[in-house]
Amino acid sequence: MATDLEIARAATLQPITAIAATAGIPEEALIPFGRHKAKIDYGFLKAQATQPRGKLVLVTGISPTAAGEGKTTTTIGLADALNSIGARTMICLREPSLGPCFGVKGGATGGGRAQVAPMEDINLHFTGDFHAITAANNLLSAMVDNHLYWGNGLGLDPRRVTWRRAMDMNDRNLRNMVVGLGGAAQGIPREDGFDITVASEVMAIFCLASDLHDLQERLGRIIVGQTREGRSVTARDVKADGAMAALLRDALQPNLVQTLEGSPALVHGGPFANIAHGCNSVVATQLGLSLADVVVTEAGFGADLGAEKFLDIKCRSAGLAPDLAVVVATVRALKMHGGVAKSSLGAEDVAAVERGVVNLIRHVENMRKFGLPVVVALNRFTTDTAAEIAAVQHAMARIGAEAFLCTHWGEGAAGAADLARAVRKLLAEGHAKFRPLYPDALPLAEKLRAIAREIYHAAEVQIPPAIAARLAKFEEMGFGHVPVCVAKTQYSFSADPTKLGAPEGHVLPVREVRLSAGAGFVVAVCGDIMTMPGLPRHPAAESIGLDAEGRIEGLF
């Protein structure tokens, strides 16, 4: 069987100008990066701002497992299928992070015949957006330390600097450190650390900003620390916001690529969903909605993380109202939620499917709490049996949902045709009555409890007194109206990655809270989740290299 990389290399891609023309983008609006990728200039973005908006479809998934679910693959397959049946469709995806590419998850451009291309470019340096975000983040760090070194006119307390450096790579040794050692000429010693770029506030700002002016305004609001008297010091105070915006100016222009079947795709921005808000850029989504009848987008990890944040953070911030949710599942993953080890997934086990399907049921019911119609995409593997598939479909029928068997990995658009027809029908019927999970006016601690209670089915949120005091301080500072972004394990509804299925009555322990004043949300770090991941025992990087012709091998 051909690998994803082999399939991608065998495909004949169209010139990016032809893809742009298909999407209604004139050639003069393109800033080409070679033959098969381009950025779209600001003049065209402004011209499109007043155009009518298409329908917005969110693709999300069950709690991820080592068996794989194929959420990005389904996003691409569905969009290709919608285009094939005459619905003018664009895709909006996140850019992959180098951390997972060289760690354990691999690339994020889909798979089989449902991929965006050029695959190697997108998974690695692409158009340099992540490098620009990393540079802007670390410029602010450098200017904070420089301010401390040259007299500290703002009175910033070195012990209360909260801004961290960033790098788009998994490196656990950088989580916590001391900088400025080596004598007076080397800077002011203080504690510091790194987050992975995709968890940084600059990435969140980049993805939530509506335009360049909004970008610089948000960057200026970043809080880098406090004075000894407790006054907040911002990026604007240290005069870093303008230079940061300059570094990000070109990056904020959306990237246009294509699927293997020629559907236009905007791939732009890439925050993680387990430790950030997990959605592509607002700029790209708004552009897609101005060009297409349907935009298919995805949110990272399970619906309890990416989808909840898409709906409660991104949609709230950008004024978006999605029209439908697609929840992706596989029989293999449901068997893992039912207690089957990965090594035993090849054997038929209907009872395990029936035990594990509770995870899918909860995600479907959670999406309905936002007023969205929901369909299920059952991403088929060759080892799935008719009885196992029937068990999933019967479980969905009991809750009034329909599960559509999808084979887009091997068949492309044709393998998602039934799903596409169902999506088009539901969009035409217009059943969506979107509403966020909680109102702006709810106190921050109660917003966190609402997510834990309604989405995770937790019995209690454990908020230590010191953290409760910080939340109260954020409200005193005027940030009580912002949403909450939960950072927790992606593998479970709880904070314990070993609790699969649909656990009830667990406790959500809050370890830390951070105010992302520029992004416009509060991060609640729960359980053992880290904002700088580490590499596994055998990282994917060990298998990546170049062949005799200089082509990349081992990137998947």
Steps between C-alpha positions, in 0.01 A plus 500: 500500500634843404589738782354850538828646377508273194140587415574871537808477279311308231230766474511762224442837663352795316680837490391707796365764259251243369390409853460870581286551189277211610452678833434840341837649594666704221863435416600853599385426857750214534846516654648174365729272701604276213252329267259345752456738792432870538397766744204728432563872529324744731341699219293199397414421864361850545302478177343173614400627844157618381414189298214264603595217732470128426411216735750386764550129579711398798670159492594365841553157650483258787769498769815399307671166545813333370278326242439826312176669398580697182337834576712703256467227238122513539499880476681476167298205371172672586602822325610310190170311502295819539683652203437185298122530553492867404526680835768769462722414797827615659700347782648688798768308692774569750867488410684203654746550785852363477461356850261218402667454160825400671334361812229236490191624313663564163379748240158661475414519133249215486567160348453271204305668221368762743803724544599863459820557306792559467514270800869535596494880470187539713630267772840671524584867435202576267496881451683582823198607708601304809854637484358853493277424800793352692715804416230745612456310827872498573547862396263590783704284740820671389346846545371413847847386609658800330266732692605335827867534405485869410360631827147356508320832476161329520584335833434150363567244773736230358330249730163578345587479129241261354594521131677187374715427200381268220633241260307277259660178614437248777778559757418422863837634623389852409186499714662672798838674523695794635622761251742789534779310676866583454547841655367853472565532126289192420164638619276479804474145642143376526289189455370441148388219271376405155157407367461332164417768240155355434409554866624860514276801537650647183368200306156546657502870415613425145206263453236723663600835349260632237755721318838669543364778721331248729820295503713788628235606753485147641879468510518824696262362764722201582585509871867413555507532880428719799673765703563449872181698560300259281456725196497311169771575244409440135679451171391853409667629818835355392436632145515156337156485334593686181808291424310180580225600257764577236640148535150355458377728221565268208420186698143618566420468130324160459668211318330336201574138404295216350374149569613210284164534322538872439284654771633837624624497859602783733759369747583770752592516869524202729440514877485165680155410635608324819704798628367785280180575306560263210356684197636646176510878449192721500644680196504177297157388617341835416667500158376148427145594600512796259606279210313172540149373555637260764814518715611179669735555793631286784588550863773305673472181705160392636185710505545561874811704418528640147131523421406652836772762456404564138143564610560683829818694410548540124134536403438737791801714408438510125120506495479167318192277507570143380225310322585136569744271681648176372639266767763255370547153649651166409404151610861443606504805727164410652634153580791663683251709699330169572817358657675324210878535467637641174670168425164319503294737286505274194265244656124557488362615837146634479469512879803732522347728235179513702695588814712762328225669299403693814789733417352580160151541647622757750681704236190502278279607789750770600494654152122513516528713814632776272188485284667321210368214288751212513594218265757227560775404256609140562844485344531141383803273533537172310487302826156637597228236482137542399385417854730762655386767255137410565558536876614861452215585263240348734642696795475822299145421389398466866596865561354627172831536316623338180843346447627504142763248395794682340782358287661820377851387601500247217234642268524877539181699443299195396561347842329792679212555256225379735631724778518796262143455382377485860698812592368692199142400585532611864661829401212570261245425773667750735441336838791667681425729792852563622559616854815496716507278804508788750436877499775763515376630833551170685794520748820331383484218756139430400595491131759238585243304699251522213752342261593233753140418586336518156782376275720281723226374738723579797350503846732769630761753393786518748607866515757561776466829695805659334358429155155625601668822612673534162168456319349767723796726420445448125140610548610809695730585207200502266535154347203330660310499168753291304460126427702224663744280306556168678839331463468131583573155362340430163456128567216519752203712602676514837848625587618139525607363158433141610126560553367414157140471384266746670601537865252658741536674835874568481684802643667755271810630685610850396876536539552848360315787330650746253352820361544533124389863487592549135333182379200575718465190716615341825690169482426243772776238514358175638661178614848416373477665157813688391517807275838376372466134399787251509613248241402133540754223558520440125411830325394505136813708430705178528338370179514821293776567253592552134526238227773485233312760294465742789130428557361490854421152631315394816277809529140384537 
